Amino acid sequence: MIPQRASHVVSKMPCPSKAVIDQIGGEKAVKQLVETFYDFIEAHPSGRGILELHQDGHGLRHARIEQFDFMCGFLGGRRYYFEKHKHMNVKQIHEHVAIRQIDADNWLICMDMAMAKCDINPAIAEKMRQTFKNVAKILINT
């Protein structure tokens, strides 16, 4: 189940006790995860299509910053993205991008590889994976 409000606004990932961001090592771990994820986007064949989508937009440098800002809040930490943009609506964030099933699948593949490389606890990674899958589904628009 993804946490959401109207219009697919995702506030943060559910966690019964301690915030996921704290369970994985705080903002430093989120930064490492985001950087590793985008390194895979740039270097791994599964990232090729996503790389092209970002090149049509603001580019990967911008994406790395925005992903970190969003992910911190999404995982239960400070909501930097909300502070800057006044929303956490993932559909609105991606509305200008044609996202296919293959793009969602490849995003998930790259995130799986990043979580593994960053040594995120497998049980926590699985919870994150399930939430990411749910979010990816709602972003498919073509």
SEFI-770417 format. One record per residue: residue in one letter; chain; z, x, y of N, C-alpha, C, O in turn. Coordinates in nm, 4 decimals, m for minus. Each point is the difference from the previous one (the first is absolute). Layout:
N
[atom 'A'; 'A'; [Z; X; Y]; [Z; X; Y]; [Z; X; Y]; [Z; X; Y]] ...
This chain:
142
[atom 'M'; 'A'; [0.0000; 0.0837; m0.1179]; [0.0000; m0.0837; 0.1179]; [0.0000; 0.0876; 0.1235]; [0.0832; 0.0898; 0.0132]] [atom 'I'; 'A'; [m0.1766; m0.1157; 0.0775]; [m0.0004; 0.0766; 0.1229]; [0.0781; m0.0752; 0.1057]; [m0.0112; m0.1220; 0.0113]] [atom 'P'; 'A'; [0.0899; 0.1942; 0.0658]; [0.0713; m0.0659; 0.1081]; [m0.1002; m0.0309; 0.1092]; [m0.0759; 0.0874; 0.0420]] [atom 'Q'; 'A'; [0.0754; m0.2117; 0.0044]; [m0.0965; m0.0321; 0.1036]; [0.0473; m0.1180; 0.0824]; [0.0813; m0.0814; m0.0436]] [atom 'R'; 'A'; [m0.1342; 0.0756; 0.1618]; [0.0170; m0.1143; 0.0876]; [m0.1380; m0.0597; 0.0178]; [m0.0946; 0.0425; m0.0663]] [atom 'A'; 'A'; [0.0820; m0.1359; 0.1506]; [m0.1296; m0.0639; 0.0228]; [m0.1061; 0.1041; 0.0313]; [0.0294; 0.1034; 0.0600]] [atom 'S'; 'A'; [m0.1509; m0.1305; m0.1000]; [m0.1152; 0.0856; 0.0258]; [0.0089; 0.1362; m0.0680]; [m0.0531; 0.0988; 0.0507]] [atom 'H'; 'A'; [0.1200; m0.0939; m0.1651]; [0.0084; 0.1240; m0.0769]; [0.0660; 0.1124; 0.0788]; [m0.0446; 0.1146; m0.0064]] [atom 'V'; 'A'; [0.1486; m0.1459; 0.0792]; [0.0761; 0.1010; 0.0706]; [0.0978; 0.0591; m0.0992]; [0.0864; m0.0700; m0.0529]] [atom 'V'; 'A'; [m0.1002; 0.1991; 0.0280]; [0.0875; 0.0658; m0.0959]; [0.1075; 0.0729; 0.0777]; [m0.0296; 0.0886; 0.0802]] [atom 'S'; 'A'; [0.1536; m0.1256; m0.1038]; [0.1078; 0.0635; 0.0740]; [0.0473; 0.1263; m0.0688]; [m0.0049; 0.1078; 0.0590]] [atom 'K'; 'A'; [0.0503; m0.1189; m0.1814]; [0.0422; 0.1180; m0.0739]; [0.0087; m0.0336; m0.1466]; [0.0066; m0.1164; m0.0394]] [atom 'M'; 'A'; [m0.0067; 0.2204; m0.0396]; [0.0052; m0.0159; m0.1441]; [0.1401; m0.0431; m0.0426]; [0.0983; 0.0531; 0.0515]] [atom 'P'; 'A'; [m0.0870; m0.1481; m0.1442]; [0.1327; m0.0438; m0.0430]; [0.0721; 0.1067; m0.0820]; [m0.0620; 0.0735; m0.0768]] [atom 'C'; 'A'; [0.1897; m0.0666; 0.0936]; [0.0815; 0.0927; m0.0776]; [0.1407; m0.0585; m0.0060]; [0.0549; m0.0385; 0.1033]] [atom 'P'; 'A'; [0.0037; 0.0312; m0.2210]; [0.1286; m0.0675; m0.0149]; [0.1161; 0.0668; 0.0734]; [0.0929; m0.0701; 0.0402]] [atom 'S'; 'A'; [m0.0937; 0.1996; m0.0213]; [0.1158; 0.0629; 0.0628]; [m0.0439; 0.0979; 0.1079]; [m0.0011; m0.0338; 0.1184]] [atom 'K'; 'A'; [m0.0340; 0.1515; m0.1579]; [m0.0378; 0.1065; 0.0919]; [m0.1499; m0.0111; 0.0298]; [m0.0797; m0.0247; m0.0905]] [atom 'A'; 'A'; [0.0419; 0.0428; 0.2160]; [m0.1406; m0.0088; 0.0385]; [m0.0826; 0.1022; m0.0787]; [0.0459; 0.1106; m0.0284]] [atom 'V'; 'A'; [m0.1669; m0.1498; m0.0056]; [m0.0894; 0.0874; m0.0758]; [m0.0203; 0.1325; 0.0733]; [m0.0040; 0.1059; m0.0626]] [atom 'I'; 'A'; [m0.0086; m0.1118; 0.1931]; [m0.0202; 0.1234; 0.0764]; [0.1142; 0.0989; m0.0261]; [m0.0223; 0.1207; m0.0095]] [atom 'D'; 'A'; [0.1426; m0.1724; m0.0018]; [0.1153; 0.0866; m0.0289]; [m0.0021; 0.0486; m0.1447]; [0.0389; 0.1132; m0.0287]] [atom 'Q'; 'A'; [m0.0843; m0.1987; m0.0614]; [m0.0057; 0.0372; m0.1415]; [m0.1011; 0.1106; m0.0272]; [0.0163; 0.0776; m0.0941]] [atom 'I'; 'A'; [m0.1206; m0.0703; 0.1762]; [m0.1020; 0.1031; m0.0244]; [0.0210; 0.1258; 0.0838]; [m0.0719; 0.0983; m0.0182]] [atom 'G'; 'A'; [0.1690; m0.0993; 0.1096]; [0.0287; 0.1209; 0.0757]; [m0.0204; m0.0108; 0.1500]; [m0.0083; 0.1024; 0.0678]] [atom 'G'; 'A'; [m0.0001; m0.2227; m0.0142]; [m0.0075; m0.0190; 0.1436]; [m0.1381; 0.0225; 0.0584]; [m0.0998; 0.0057; m0.0719]] [atom 'E'; 'A'; [0.0963; 0.0068; 0.2031]; [m0.1267; 0.0151; 0.0717]; [m0.0754; 0.1259; m0.0412]; [m0.1231; 0.0012; m0.0013]] [atom 'K'; 'A'; [0.1957; 0.1034; m0.0319]; [m0.0656; 0.1231; m0.0448]; [m0.0833; m0.0267; m0.1251]; [m0.1121; 0.0493; m0.0123]] [atom 'A'; 'A'; [0.1674; m0.1278; m0.0806]; [m0.0725; m0.0333; m0.1231]; [m0.1183; m0.0923; 0.0290]; [m0.1055; 0.0128; m0.0620]] [atom 'V'; 'A'; [0.1228; m0.1052; 0.1556]; [m0.1109; m0.0884; 0.0382]; [m0.1121; 0.0826; 0.0615]; [m0.1172; m0.0213; m0.0310]] [atom 'K'; 'A'; [0.1522; 0.1142; 0.1168]; [m0.1008; 0.0874; 0.0619]; [m0.0757; 0.0776; m0.1081]; [m0.1226; 0.0099; 0.0043]] [atom 'Q'; 'A'; [0.1960; 0.0446; m0.1003]; [m0.0631; 0.0748; m0.1086]; [m0.0918; m0.0914; m0.0812]; [m0.1110; 0.0393; m0.0358]] [atom 'L'; 'A'; [0.1569; m0.1605; 0.0070]; [m0.0803; m0.0947; m0.0768]; [m0.1289; m0.0347; 0.0734]; [m0.1076; 0.0007; m0.0597]] [atom 'V'; 'A'; [0.1178; m0.0305; 0.1864]; [m0.1184; m0.0375; 0.0788]; [m0.0972; 0.1174; 0.0096]; [m0.1206; m0.0178; m0.0172]] [atom 'E'; 'A'; [0.1714; 0.1359; 0.0442]; [m0.0882; 0.1173; 0.0102]; [m0.0677; 0.0284; m0.1336]; [m0.1194; 0.0296; m0.0044]] [atom 'T'; 'A'; [0.1953; m0.0384; m0.1039]; [m0.0556; 0.0240; m0.1333]; [m0.1043; m0.1063; m0.0335]; [m0.1057; 0.0312; m0.0549]] [atom 'F'; 'A'; [0.1355; m0.1564; 0.0880]; [m0.0939; m0.1093; m0.0226]; [m0.1330; 0.0280; 0.0712]; [m0.1065; m0.0096; m0.0610]] [atom 'Y'; 'A'; [0.1132; 0.0438; 0.1880]; [m0.1240; 0.0245; 0.0742]; [m0.0689; 0.1297; m0.0425]; [m0.1217; 0.0124; 0.0134]] [atom 'D'; 'A'; [0.1973; 0.0828; m0.0638]; [m0.0640; 0.1181; m0.0598]; [m0.0847; m0.0419; m0.1194]; [m0.1110; 0.0502; m0.0180]] [atom 'F'; 'A'; [0.1630; m0.1427; m0.0647]; [m0.0789; m0.0523; m0.1120]; [m0.1201; m0.0801; 0.0498]; [m0.1085; 0.0089; m0.0574]] [atom 'I'; 'A'; [0.1270; m0.0862; 0.1626]; [m0.1125; m0.0764; 0.0571]; [m0.1128; 0.0961; 0.0379]; [m0.1176; m0.0292; m0.0219]] [atom 'E'; 'A'; [0.1541; 0.1424; 0.0782]; [m0.1010; 0.0971; 0.0439]; [m0.0610; 0.0799; m0.1149]; [m0.1158; 0.0409; 0.0086]] [atom 'A'; 'A'; [0.1912; m0.0180; m0.1154]; [m0.0456; 0.0941; m0.1020]; [m0.0380; m0.0620; m0.1350]; [m0.0803; 0.0576; m0.0734]] [atom 'H'; 'A'; [0.1354; m0.1714; 0.0405]; [m0.0217; m0.0585; m0.1329]; [m0.1178; m0.0979; 0.0033]; [m0.0173; m0.0716; 0.0986]] [atom 'P'; 'A'; [m0.0625; 0.0674; m0.2028]; [m0.1131; m0.0946; m0.0038]; [0.0408; m0.1461; 0.0240]; [m0.0769; m0.0766; 0.0581]] [atom 'S'; 'A'; [0.1959; 0.0379; m0.1019]; [0.0456; m0.1378; 0.0227]; [0.0216; m0.0308; 0.1477]; [0.0002; m0.1164; 0.0400]] [atom 'G'; 'A'; [0.0176; 0.2188; 0.0398]; [0.0231; m0.0209; 0.1426]; [m0.1251; m0.0065; 0.0842]; [0.0069; m0.0328; 0.1185]] [atom 'R'; 'A'; [m0.1203; 0.0632; m0.1765]; [m0.1247; 0.0106; 0.0765]; [m0.0310; m0.1249; 0.0829]; [m0.0295; 0.0105; 0.1191]] [atom 'G'; 'A'; [0.0360; m0.1278; m0.1812]; [m0.0304; m0.1241; 0.0713]; [0.0998; m0.0291; 0.1110]; [m0.0372; m0.0481; 0.1070]] [atom 'I'; 'A'; [0.1632; 0.0773; m0.1330]; [0.1044; m0.0225; 0.1005]; [m0.0191; 0.0966; 0.1166]; [0.0183; m0.0366; 0.1161]] [atom 'L'; 'A'; [m0.0550; 0.1595; m0.1482]; [m0.0284; 0.0984; 0.1046]; [m0.1111; m0.0504; 0.0909]; [0.0098; 0.0104; 0.1223]] [atom 'E'; 'A'; [m0.1152; m0.0648; m0.1818]; [m0.1106; m0.0536; 0.0790]; [0.0455; m0.1154; 0.0892]; [m0.0425; m0.0101; 0.1151]] [atom 'L'; 'A'; [0.1283; m0.0767; m0.1677]; [0.0510; m0.1105; 0.0813]; [0.0773; 0.0520; 0.1206]; [m0.0130; m0.0534; 0.1102]] [atom 'H'; 'A'; [0.0931; 0.1569; m0.1306]; [0.0775; 0.0567; 0.1100]; [m0.0885; 0.0727; 0.1004]; [0.0292; 0.0006; 0.1196]] [atom 'Q'; 'A'; [m0.1354; 0.0598; m0.1666]; [m0.0907; 0.0691; 0.0919]; [m0.0732; m0.0980; 0.0898]; [m0.0416; 0.0354; 0.1104]] [atom 'D'; 'A'; [0.0256; m0.1601; m0.1578]; [m0.0596; m0.1035; 0.0835]; [0.0985; m0.0522; 0.1042]; [m0.0400; m0.0659; 0.0960]] [atom 'G'; 'A'; [0.1660; 0.0945; m0.1142]; [0.1040; m0.0464; 0.0922]; [0.0496; 0.1136; 0.0872]; [m0.0780; 0.0716; 0.0627]] [atom 'H'; 'A'; [0.2087; m0.0568; m0.0602]; [0.0642; 0.1008; 0.0853]; [0.0128; 0.1366; m0.0667]; [0.0411; 0.0963; 0.0649]] [atom 'G'; 'A'; [m0.0750; m0.0862; m0.1914]; [0.0082; 0.1271; m0.0702]; [0.1317; 0.0181; m0.0738]; [0.0952; m0.0758; 0.0185]] [atom 'L'; 'A'; [m0.0928; 0.1781; m0.1023]; [0.1179; 0.0233; m0.0840]; [0.1209; 0.0507; 0.0766]; [0.1137; m0.0294; m0.0368]] [atom 'R'; 'A'; [m0.1370; 0.1043; 0.1414]; [0.1144; 0.0490; 0.0778]; [0.0816; m0.1185; 0.0514]; [0.1225; m0.0029; m0.0111]] [atom 'H'; 'A'; [m0.1925; m0.0930; 0.0668]; [0.0637; m0.1224; 0.0493]; [0.0639; m0.0781; m0.1160]; [0.1120; m0.0498; 0.0121]] [atom 'A'; 'A'; [m0.1839; 0.0397; m0.1235]; [0.0496; m0.0746; m0.1155]; [0.1296; 0.0605; m0.0542]; [0.0915; m0.0731; m0.0380]] [atom 'R'; 'A'; [m0.0837; 0.2047; 0.0343]; [0.1223; 0.0650; m0.0498]; [0.1209; m0.0391; 0.0856]; [0.1076; m0.0274; m0.0530]] [atom 'I'; 'A'; [m0.1254; 0.0250; 0.1826]; [0.1092; m0.0355; 0.0921]; [0.0393; m0.1457; m0.0183]; [0.1178; m0.0323; m0.0150]] [atom 'E'; 'A'; [m0.2174; m0.0552; 0.0165]; [0.0278; m0.1433; m0.0110]; [0.0573; m0.0367; m0.1366]; [0.0872; m0.0864; m0.0099]] [atom 'Q'; 'A'; [m0.1357; 0.1516; m0.0945]; [0.0520; m0.0273; m0.1353]; [0.1470; 0.0410; m0.0093]; [0.0812; m0.0727; m0.0573]] [atom 'F'; 'A'; [m0.0473; 0.1878; 0.1130]; [0.1402; 0.0424; 0.0005]; [0.0847; m0.1017; 0.0761]; [0.1050; m0.0424; m0.0481]] [atom 'D'; 'A'; [m0.1509; 0.0039; 0.1661]; [0.0758; m0.0956; 0.0813]; [0.0204; m0.1317; m0.0736]; [0.1095; m0.0562; 0.0011]] [atom 'F'; 'A'; [m0.2149; 0.0075; m0.0649]; [0.0098; m0.1256; m0.0732]; [0.0884; 0.0154; m0.1238]; [0.0882; m0.0821; m0.0252]] [atom 'M'; 'A'; [m0.1127; 0.1873; m0.0506]; [0.0691; 0.0181; m0.1275]; [0.1514; 0.0142; 0.0194]; [0.0774; m0.0488; m0.0824]] [atom 'C'; 'A'; [m0.0351; 0.1143; 0.1888]; [0.1448; 0.0118; 0.0245]; [0.0645; m0.1380; 0.0060]; [0.0995; m0.0253; m0.0679]] [atom 'G'; 'A'; [m0.1552; m0.0629; 0.1481]; [0.0549; m0.1349; 0.0114]; [m0.0166; m0.0808; m0.1268]; [0.0895; m0.0753; m0.0385]] [atom 'F'; 'A'; [m0.2036; 0.0906; m0.0264]; [m0.0301; m0.0730; m0.1221]; [0.0995; 0.0339; m0.1111]; [0.0341; m0.0850; m0.0822]] [atom 'L'; 'A'; [0.0114; 0.2093; 0.0809]; [0.0935; 0.0456; m0.1029]; [0.1462; m0.0160; 0.0410]; [0.0902; 0.0474; m0.0691]] [atom 'G'; 'A'; [m0.0675; m0.1148; 0.1824]; [0.1367; m0.0332; 0.0388]; [0.0603; 0.0887; 0.1066]; [0.1193; m0.0108; 0.0285]] [atom 'G'; 'A'; [m0.1983; 0.0977; 0.0307]; [0.0500; 0.0879; 0.1050]; [m0.0373; m0.0513; 0.1381]; [m0.0275; m0.1184; 0.0195]] [atom 'R'; 'A'; [0.0274; 0.2098; 0.0743]; [m0.0346; m0.0355; 0.1374]; [m0.1423; m0.0532; 0.0052]; [m0.0899; 0.0551; m0.0635]] [atom 'R'; 'A'; [0.0699; m0.1605; 0.1380]; [m0.1286; m0.0688; 0.0074]; [m0.0828; 0.0539; 0.1163]; [m0.0253; m0.0711; 0.0973]] [atom 'Y'; 'A'; [m0.0165; 0.1960; m0.1077]; [m0.0777; 0.0638; 0.1061]; [m0.1282; m0.0776; 0.0312]; [m0.0362; m0.0171; 0.1165]] [atom 'Y'; 'A'; [m0.0315; m0.0291; m0.2203]; [m0.1259; m0.0721; 0.0210]; [0.0261; m0.1258; 0.0822]; [m0.0739; m0.0289; 0.0942]] [atom 'F'; 'A'; [0.1763; m0.0445; m0.1283]; [0.0353; m0.1203; 0.0742]; [0.0357; 0.0341; 0.1446]; [m0.0391; m0.0717; 0.0921]] [atom 'E'; 'A'; [0.1116; 0.1785; m0.0724]; [0.0384; 0.0399; 0.1351]; [m0.1227; 0.0280; 0.0868]; [m0.0002; m0.0294; 0.1196]] [atom 'K'; 'A'; [m0.1036; 0.0861; m0.1804]; [m0.1233; 0.0322; 0.0739]; [m0.0922; m0.1198; 0.0166]; [m0.0565; m0.0216; 0.1072]] [atom 'H'; 'A'; [0.0414; m0.0566; m0.2144]; [m0.1039; m0.1029; m0.0034]; [0.0536; m0.1426; 0.0016]; [m0.0775; m0.0952; 0.0088]] [atom 'K'; 'A'; [0.2084; 0.0798; m0.0170]; [0.0672; m0.1302; 0.0060]; [m0.0328; m0.0924; m0.1172]; [0.0156; m0.1216; 0.0108]] [atom 'H'; 'A'; [m0.0601; 0.1777; m0.1209]; [m0.0208; m0.0779; m0.1222]; [m0.0062; 0.0941; m0.1193]; [m0.0135; 0.1215; 0.0142]] [atom 'M'; 'A'; [0.0240; m0.1823; m0.1336]; [m0.0155; 0.0730; m0.1265]; [m0.0969; m0.0788; m0.0890]; [0.0154; m0.0017; m0.1222]] [atom 'N'; 'A'; [m0.1135; m0.0624; 0.1821]; [m0.0939; m0.0861; m0.0695]; [m0.1108; 0.0841; m0.0614]; [m0.0909; 0.0446; 0.0700]] [atom 'V'; 'A'; [0.0984; m0.0232; m0.2007]; [m0.0976; 0.0882; m0.0658]; [m0.1413; m0.0556; 0.0039]; [m0.0961; 0.0768; 0.0054]] [atom 'K'; 'A'; [0.0816; m0.2072; m0.0080]; [m0.1345; m0.0583; 0.0102]; [m0.0585; 0.0270; 0.1385]; [m0.1177; 0.0337; 0.0123]] [atom 'Q'; 'A'; [0.1986; m0.0482; 0.0900]; [m0.0468; 0.0273; 0.1364]; [m0.0336; 0.1481; 0.0172]; [m0.0989; 0.0342; 0.0649]] [atom 'I'; 'A'; [0.1793; 0.0520; m0.1218]; [m0.0243; 0.1437; 0.0101]; [m0.1360; 0.0362; m0.0595]; [m0.0684; 0.0888; 0.0508]] [atom 'H'; 'A'; [0.0298; m0.1562; m0.1565]; [m0.1222; 0.0340; m0.0724]; [m0.1154; m0.0975; 0.0219]; [m0.1026; 0.0110; m0.0671]] [atom 'E'; 'A'; [0.1168; m0.1053; 0.1587]; [m0.1014; m0.1045; 0.0147]; [m0.1379; 0.0526; 0.0384]; [m0.1000; m0.0665; m0.0269]] [atom 'H'; 'A'; [0.0923; 0.1812; 0.0876]; [m0.1284; 0.0569; 0.0431]; [m0.0688; 0.0800; m0.1116]; [m0.1086; 0.0545; 0.0194]] [atom 'V'; 'A'; [0.1735; m0.0483; m0.1361]; [m0.0497; 0.0824; m0.1098]; [m0.0426; m0.0897; m0.1162]; [0.0754; m0.0879; m0.0417]] [atom 'A'; 'A'; [m0.1949; 0.1100; m0.0101]; [m0.0452; m0.0714; m0.1202]; [0.0636; 0.0680; m0.1212]; [m0.0348; 0.1131; m0.0338]] [atom 'I'; 'A'; [0.1265; m0.1817; m0.0300]; [0.0733; 0.0567; m0.1137]; [m0.0417; m0.0730; m0.1272]; [0.0158; m0.1214; m0.0132]] [atom 'R'; 'A'; [m0.0691; 0.1993; m0.0792]; [m0.0436; m0.0528; m0.1296]; [0.1079; 0.0263; m0.1053]; [0.0933; 0.0769; 0.0232]] [atom 'Q'; 'A'; [m0.1071; m0.1404; m0.1368]; [0.0926; 0.0229; m0.1110]; [0.0055; 0.1481; m0.0362]; [0.1080; 0.0544; m0.0230]] [atom 'I'; 'A'; [m0.2240; 0.0108; 0.0179]; [m0.0047; 0.1430; m0.0348]; [0.0760; 0.0849; 0.1020]; [0.0615; 0.1003; m0.0361]] [atom 'D'; 'A'; [m0.0657; m0.1400; 0.1626]; [0.0747; 0.0736; 0.1035]; [0.1502; m0.0144; m0.0229]; [0.0751; 0.0970; 0.0090]] [atom 'A'; 'A'; [m0.0330; m0.2193; m0.0387]; [0.1423; m0.0231; m0.0281]; [0.0438; 0.0791; m0.1229]; [0.1058; 0.0629; m0.0001]] [atom 'D'; 'A'; [m0.1886; m0.0669; m0.1048]; [0.0325; 0.0742; m0.1218]; [0.0086; 0.1498; 0.0269]; [0.0915; 0.0665; m0.0484]] [atom 'N'; 'A'; [m0.1854; m0.0135; 0.1245]; [0.0002; 0.1436; 0.0301]; [0.1168; 0.0392; 0.0894]; [0.0554; 0.1090; m0.0149]] [atom 'W'; 'A'; [m0.0174; m0.1963; 0.1076]; [0.1182; 0.0250; 0.0832]; [0.1215; 0.0136; m0.0909]; [0.0814; 0.0909; 0.0162]] [atom 'L'; 'A'; [m0.0704; m0.1827; m0.1123]; [0.1139; 0.0028; m0.0924]; [m0.0013; 0.1249; m0.0876]; [0.1053; 0.0574; m0.0275]] [atom 'I'; 'A'; [m0.2229; m0.0152; m0.0163]; [m0.0114; 0.1228; m0.0803]; [0.0500; 0.1197; 0.0806]; [0.0782; 0.0810; m0.0498]] [atom 'C'; 'A'; [m0.1233; m0.0705; 0.1732]; [0.0419; 0.1129; 0.0844]; [0.1492; m0.0053; 0.0300]; [0.0660; 0.1038; 0.0044]] [atom 'M'; 'A'; [m0.0123; m0.2238; 0.0164]; [0.1442; m0.0115; 0.0252]; [0.0784; 0.0349; m0.1260]; [0.1042; 0.0650; 0.0087]] [atom 'D'; 'A'; [m0.1523; m0.1068; m0.1258]; [0.0657; 0.0376; m0.1256]; [0.0057; 0.1516; m0.0149]; [0.1038; 0.0557; m0.0357]] [atom 'M'; 'A'; [m0.2157; 0.0106; 0.0631]; [m0.0033; 0.1455; m0.0106]; [0.0958; 0.0640; 0.1002]; [0.0677; 0.0977; m0.0318]] [atom 'A'; 'A'; [m0.0623; m0.1532; 0.1527]; [0.0897; 0.0548; 0.1025]; [0.1467; m0.0182; m0.0399]; [0.0806; 0.0917; 0.0157]] [atom 'M'; 'A'; [m0.0462; m0.2103; m0.0674]; [0.1388; m0.0217; m0.0421]; [0.0383; 0.0957; m0.1124]; [0.1114; 0.0522; m0.0025]] [atom 'A'; 'A'; [m0.2046; m0.0294; m0.0907]; [0.0280; 0.0931; m0.1106]; [0.0172; 0.1420; 0.0525]; [0.0938; 0.0698; m0.0386]] [atom 'K'; 'A'; [m0.1837; m0.0273; 0.1262]; [0.0080; 0.1366; 0.0530]; [0.1261; 0.0210; 0.0832]; [0.0544; 0.1103; 0.0046]] [atom 'C'; 'A'; [m0.0082; m0.2163; 0.0610]; [0.1210; 0.0100; 0.0820]; [0.1275; m0.0198; m0.0820]; [0.1101; m0.0029; 0.0550]] [atom 'D'; 'A'; [m0.1258; m0.0106; m0.1863]; [0.1141; m0.0143; m0.0915]; [0.0917; m0.1164; 0.0352]; [0.1223; 0.0120; m0.0065]] [atom 'I'; 'A'; [m0.1821; m0.1242; 0.0438]; [0.0800; m0.1199; 0.0240]; [0.0503; m0.0496; m0.1349]; [m0.0753; m0.0066; m0.0971]] [atom 'N'; 'A'; [0.2016; m0.0277; 0.0924]; [0.0619; m0.0509; m0.1216]; [m0.0910; m0.1061; m0.0616]; [m0.0410; m0.0932; 0.0693]] [atom 'P'; 'A'; [0.0087; 0.1056; m0.1981]; [m0.0938; m0.0938; m0.0631]; [0.0377; m0.1477; 0.0130]; [m0.0881; m0.0840; 0.0178]] [atom 'A'; 'A'; [0.2153; 0.0513; m0.0262]; [0.0418; m0.1402; 0.0130]; [m0.0254; m0.0513; 0.1417]; [m0.0443; m0.1133; 0.0185]] [atom 'I'; 'A'; [0.0721; 0.1958; 0.0798]; [m0.0244; m0.0382; 0.1395]; [m0.1507; m0.0057; 0.0247]; [m0.0487; m0.0921; 0.0656]] [atom 'A'; 'A'; [m0.0241; 0.1890; m0.1173]; [m0.1462; 0.0014; 0.0154]; [m0.0615; m0.1260; m0.0590]; [m0.0947; m0.0546; 0.0567]] [atom 'E'; 'A'; [0.1461; 0.0079; m0.1681]; [m0.0535; m0.1224; m0.0613]; [0.0236; m0.1214; 0.0894]; [m0.0889; m0.0839; 0.0152]] [atom 'K'; 'A'; [0.2068; 0.0739; 0.0434]; [0.0272; m0.1099; 0.0937]; [m0.0940; 0.0075; 0.1195]; [m0.0547; m0.1012; 0.0437]] [atom 'M'; 'A'; [0.0366; 0.2216; 0.0084]; [m0.0910; 0.0183; 0.1129]; [m0.1421; m0.0377; m0.0411]; [m0.0703; m0.0692; 0.0736]] [atom 'R'; 'A'; [0.0289; 0.1146; m0.1902]; [m0.1358; m0.0270; m0.0511]; [m0.0270; m0.1498; m0.0078]; [m0.1058; m0.0466; 0.0421]] [atom 'Q'; 'A'; [0.2013; m0.0284; m0.0957]; [m0.0185; m0.1446; m0.0120]; [m0.0133; m0.0658; 0.1370]; [m0.0829; m0.0891; 0.0184]] [atom 'T'; 'A'; [0.1628; 0.1320; 0.0758]; [m0.0096; m0.0551; 0.1355]; [m0.1323; 0.0398; 0.0647]; [m0.0654; m0.0830; 0.0631]] [atom 'F'; 'A'; [0.0256; 0.2092; m0.0783]; [m0.1280; 0.0446; 0.0554]; [m0.1160; m0.0790; m0.0601]; [m0.0946; m0.0339; 0.0711]] [atom 'K'; 'A'; [0.1006; 0.0043; m0.2010]; [m0.1059; m0.0790; m0.0644]; [m0.0097; m0.1383; 0.0632]; [m0.1097; m0.0494; 0.0258]] [atom 'N'; 'A'; [0.2230; m0.0120; m0.0013]; [0.0006; m0.1327; 0.0624]; [m0.0589; 0.0036; 0.1404]; [m0.0770; m0.0880; 0.0383]] [atom 'V'; 'A'; [0.1133; 0.1889; 0.0369]; [m0.0541; 0.0132; 0.1351]; [m0.1505; 0.0269; m0.0064]; [m0.0769; m0.0583; 0.0765]] [atom 'A'; 'A'; [0.0353; 0.1458; m0.1666]; [m0.1431; 0.0327; m0.0128]; [m0.0813; m0.1258; m0.0293]; [m0.1099; m0.0162; 0.0531]] [atom 'K'; 'A'; [0.1623; m0.0723; m0.1366]; [m0.0710; m0.1240; m0.0341]; [m0.0285; m0.0848; 0.1228]; [m0.1091; m0.0554; 0.0136]] [atom 'I'; 'A'; [0.2074; 0.0449; 0.0765]; [m0.0198; m0.0867; 0.1167]; [m0.0946; 0.0615; 0.1022]; [m0.0486; m0.0691; 0.0896]] [atom 'L'; 'A'; [0.0220; 0.2000; m0.1029]; [m0.0891; 0.0662; 0.0964]; [m0.1467; m0.0070; m0.0394]; [m0.0870; 0.0263; 0.0830]] [atom 'I'; 'A'; [0.0579; m0.0610; m0.2068]; [m0.1399; m0.0078; m0.0443]; [m0.0659; m0.1155; 0.0753]; [0.0448; m0.1145; m0.0059]] [atom 'N'; 'A'; [m0.1524; 0.1482; 0.0767]; [m0.0645; m0.1005; 0.0848]; [m0.1521; m0.0052; m0.0154]; [m0.0682; m0.0692; 0.0757]] [atom 'T'; 'A'; [0.0166; 0.1409; m0.1717]; [m0.1444; m0.0034; m0.0215]; [m0.0352; 0.0170; m0.1472]; [m0.1178; m0.0005; m0.0357]] 
